[in-house]
Amino acid sequence: MPSTERHRPAAELRRLLEAPGIIRSLGAHDVLTAMLIEQEGFETVFLGGFGVSASLLGLPDLNFITLPEMADQIRRVAARVRIPIIADGDTGHGGIPQVRRTIQEFEAAGAAGIILEDQVAPKRCGHFEGKQVVPAEEMLLRLQAALAARSDPDFVLIARTDARDTHGVEEAIRRARLYAQAGADVVFVEAPRSLEEMRSVCREVGHPLLANMLWGGRTPILSADELEALGFKIAVAPIESLLASARAVRRVARCFRDQGSVAEAADSLASFQEIKQALGVDRWLAQPDSAAADGA
């Protein structure tokens, strides 16, 4: 369990942004996954709408997740990890007043930063077909509202544009520049289709950039070192922990269904001891029972 001493995850995320090197942020969809990511030495964790919608609701990333549901999930994760959480704010969950509230709720829940995007609501996953974007001027209003709403100046605002799929890479670059000029700490051009497009984004935007390394998505998969060499500052693997879990669950389920035992799928299983250690079972059991301690 994290220490109860006060810590400032937003300040830590900003420190990482200002330090040399690329930030590697692996996506989590639930609390245990976030804990495992922290225990493996990551300095940040990404809490994305795709993973949370799938895990919490069993629904696709088509704007089903609500602001209260996302804020609650941030709060649960923040209670169990100390590393900064980069949280997915979608389009801000409504109009300008709702954008302000989204910032306030995410900050209060314990997020260190938020991604806001320029899609039309209801939005959809950045690697789905049929996306639409609002005019750049409308997104600038969202960003202005977000900047004005944050109470902690270290809270990191990441502005995402999905204009590559709707208007082409040049328009996406133009928007990224506008969003940077408006005060976004990081900009995120979603779903560039080629290495050359990724190079163009880095060369022409001139601002800290996030790269979304979705396995099986539209963007070429590069290593964190390769992304850093291009000029990216944050590398996100958004749902790969979810993909790994889904594959392992299906394998174990099929093995147990067909053979009545999970023995042949054992290499897909963590040990019971490993999970006990991850959850801190021994430490929890070592704490005195309150009733016993009171002499009851």
QUIJO-V942962 format. One record per residue. N is the residue number from 1. RES is the residue in one letter. OMEGA is omega in whole degrees, -180 to 180 (* if undefined). BURIAL is I if it has 24 or more other ideal C-beta (glycine too) atoms within 12 Angstrom, else O. Layout:
((N/RES/OMEGA/BURIAL) (N/RES/OMEGA/BURIAL))
This chain:
((1/M/-179/O) (2/P/176/O) (3/S/179/O) (4/T/180/O) (5/E/-176/O) (6/R/173/O) (7/H/-174/O) (8/R/-177/O) (9/P/179/I) (10/A/178/I) (11/A/178/O) (12/E/178/I) (13/L/178/I) (14/R/176/I) (15/R/179/O) (16/L/178/I) (17/L/-177/I) (18/E/-180/O) (19/A/176/O) (20/P/174/O) (21/G/-179/O) (22/I/178/I) (23/I/177/I) (24/R/-176/I) (25/S/180/I) (26/L/-177/I) (27/G/173/I) (28/A/177/I) (29/H/178/I) (30/D/-172/I) (31/V/-178/I) (32/L/179/I) (33/T/178/I) (34/A/178/I) (35/M/179/I) (36/L/179/I) (37/I/178/I) (38/E/-179/I) (39/Q/177/I) (40/E/171/O) (41/G/178/O) (42/F/-179/I) (43/E/175/I) (44/T/173/I) (45/V/179/I) (46/F/178/I) (47/L/-171/I) (48/G/-180/I) (49/G/180/I) (50/F/-177/I) (51/G/-179/I) (52/V/178/I) (53/S/179/I) (54/A/-175/I) (55/S/-174/I) (56/L/-173/I) (57/L/-172/O) (58/G/-178/O) (59/L/-179/O) (60/P/-178/O) (61/D/-179/I) (62/L/175/O) (63/N/176/I) (64/F/-176/O) (65/I/-178/I) (66/T/177/I) (67/L/179/I) (68/P/180/O) (69/E/-180/I) (70/M/179/I) (71/A/178/I) (72/D/180/I) (73/Q/175/I) (74/I/-177/I) (75/R/179/I) (76/R/-179/I) (77/V/-178/I) (78/A/178/I) (79/A/-173/O) (80/R/176/I) (81/V/179/I) (82/R/180/I) (83/I/-179/I) (84/P/177/I) (85/I/170/I) (86/I/-171/I) (87/A/-178/I) (88/D/-180/I) (89/G/-179/I) (90/D/-179/I) (91/T/-178/I) (92/G/173/I) (93/H/175/I) (94/G/179/O) (95/G/-176/O) (96/I/177/I) (97/P/180/O) (98/Q/175/I) (99/V/179/I) (100/R/-179/I) (101/R/178/I) (102/T/178/I) (103/I/-178/I) (104/Q/-179/I) (105/E/180/I) (106/F/177/I) (107/E/-178/I) (108/A/-180/I) (109/A/178/I) (110/G/176/I) (111/A/176/I) (112/A/-179/I) (113/G/-177/I) (114/I/170/I) (115/I/173/I) (116/L/-174/I) (117/E/-176/I) (118/D/175/I) (119/Q/169/I) (120/V/174/O) (121/A/-1/I) (122/P/-178/I) (123/K/175/I) (124/R/179/I) (125/C/-178/I) (126/G/179/I) (127/H/172/I) (128/F/174/I) (129/E/170/O) (130/G/179/O) (131/K/171/I) (132/Q/180/O) (133/V/175/I) (134/V/173/I) (135/P/-179/O) (136/A/-179/I) (137/E/178/O) (138/E/177/I) (139/M/177/I) (140/L/175/I) (141/L/176/I) (142/R/-178/I) (143/L/178/I) (144/Q/179/I) (145/A/-180/I) (146/A/-180/I) (147/L/-179/I) (148/A/-174/O) (149/A/-175/I) (150/R/179/I) (151/S/179/O) (152/D/-179/I) (153/P/177/O) (154/D/179/I) (155/F/-168/I) (156/V/179/I) (157/L/179/I) (158/I/-178/I) (159/A/-178/I) (160/R/171/I) (161/T/176/I) (162/D/-174/I) (163/A/178/I) (164/R/-176/I) (165/D/-176/I) (166/T/-174/I) (167/H/-180/O) (168/G/-172/O) (169/V/-179/I) (170/E/177/O) (171/E/177/O) (172/A/178/I) (173/I/178/I) (174/R/179/I) (175/R/179/I) (176/A/177/I) (177/R/179/I) (178/L/-178/I) (179/Y/175/I) (180/A/180/I) (181/Q/-180/O) (182/A/177/I) (183/G/176/I) (184/A/-180/I) (185/D/-179/I) (186/V/173/I) (187/V/-170/I) (188/F/174/I) (189/V/-176/I) (190/E/168/I) (191/A/166/I) (192/P/-169/I) (193/R/-174/O) (194/S/176/O) (195/L/180/O) (196/E/176/O) (197/E/178/I) (198/M/177/I) (199/R/-179/I) (200/S/179/I) (201/V/-178/I) (202/C/-177/I) (203/R/-169/O) (204/E/-177/I) (205/V/176/I) (206/G/-178/O) (207/H/177/I) (208/P/-172/I) (209/L/174/I) (210/L/175/I) (211/A/-179/I) (212/N/-177/I) (213/M/179/I) (214/L/179/I) (215/W/-178/O) (216/G/180/O) (217/G/-173/I) (218/R/-175/I) (219/T/176/I) (220/P/179/I) (221/I/177/O) (222/L/176/I) (223/S/178/O) (224/A/179/I) (225/D/178/O) (226/E/178/O) (227/L/178/I) (228/E/179/O) (229/A/177/O) (230/L/-179/I) (231/G/178/I) (232/F/-180/I) (233/K/-180/I) (234/I/173/I) (235/A/-179/I) (236/V/167/I) (237/A/-160/I) (238/P/-175/I) (239/I/-175/I) (240/E/175/I) (241/S/176/I) (242/L/178/I) (243/L/179/I) (244/A/180/I) (245/S/-178/I) (246/A/179/O) (247/R/-178/O) (248/A/-180/O) (249/V/179/O) (250/R/-179/O) (251/R/180/O) (252/V/-180/I) (253/A/-179/O) (254/R/179/O) (255/C/-179/O) (256/F/178/O) (257/R/-172/O) (258/D/-173/O) (259/Q/180/O) (260/G/-180/O) (261/S/177/O) (262/V/-173/O) (263/A/-176/O) (264/E/176/O) (265/A/-174/O) (266/A/-180/O) (267/D/174/O) (268/S/-174/O) (269/L/164/O) (270/A/175/O) (271/S/176/O) (272/F/179/O) (273/Q/-180/O) (274/E/180/O) (275/I/176/O) (276/K/179/O) (277/Q/-180/O) (278/A/-178/I) (279/L/-180/O) (280/G/-175/O) (281/V/-177/O) (282/D/180/O) (283/R/178/O) (284/W/-180/O) (285/L/-180/O) (286/A/179/O) (287/Q/-179/O) (288/P/173/O) (289/D/-174/O) (290/S/-179/O) (291/A/180/O) (292/A/-179/O) (293/A/179/O) (294/D/179/O) (295/G/-179/O) (296/A/*/O))
